[in-house]
Amino acid sequence: MITDGKYRHTYTATASDITPLYRLTPNALLMYFQDCFARLMTIHHVAAFDIIKQRRMWVITEVQIAIEPTDALWSEDFTVELWVSELTSLRIYCDFRIVRKADEQLIASGTSQWNILNLDTKRLETTDFLDGKLTVVPELMTGSHKKVRFPKPQSTDMQMAHRATRLDLDFNFHVSNRSYVTIALLTMPDEILASQKLTSLTVHWLHETYLDDTLTCRMTRLEDGNYLHTLTNADGEVVCEVMSRWVPQSERADISEVLKRVL
């Protein structure tokens, strides 16, 4: 449903969408807002399966997500609201919010940057062909769309290597953008995951990788409390950067509150 240029779609949380602290997982946040983006583009006939006919492809290059301390329980409905907040000659910015359907309590909000790639030249295309198709609603969920600059890591607190498998691939046979985030967060210490909650996530996707590529992720805890996760390929080229922030978890919902719920 589109109202005042904003598209809304409701989803139902499954067990795999929820963390042990009863929050939507980073993978779920990314998956559902991107699905909502795809649905909006489908309405305007510029979805991935539409523009592939012109040898074009959507590419997401950046996302910023602020995550609220809102419970998300199995079988509960939540709604993603998404809109085009800015359209430049080369970039499409889509802002979004995710809320519980029952009470409109905010779960997460953020902004994302998209580009159109020409599959033949491997160069970015202008957004001219989108003129008249997309409604721009200049409401920003972040202070601005200015690119976030990632610091260069001065040390490494944790390092791991990951060889891309079929489970990491998307329908283009590239490593999925969500897989990079999953790999990055594997470098978080167990004690942090057990006692703290994720409050923000910023991701830059820089280069494609493929099946059997070896990705090395280095995690650095910064002085400001953020965690920097840098993924490189076998040539040492940075393919993805992730910044995560965690704060102590004050309370944890009792499991009985989940088990007593019925459909």
Protein Blocks (a to p, Z undefined) as FASTA:
>chain_A
ZZehiacddddddfklpcfkopacfklmmmmmmmmmmmmmmmnopafklmmmnopacddf
bdcdddddbdcdehiacddddddfbdcfkbccdddddddfklopafbdcddddddddfkl
opacdfklmgokaccdfbdfbfblcdcdddddfbdfbdcdddddfklpcfkopacfklmm
mmmmmmpcfklmmmpccfbdcdddfbdcdehiacdddddddfkopacdddddfkopafbd
cdddddddfbdcdfklmmmpcZZ
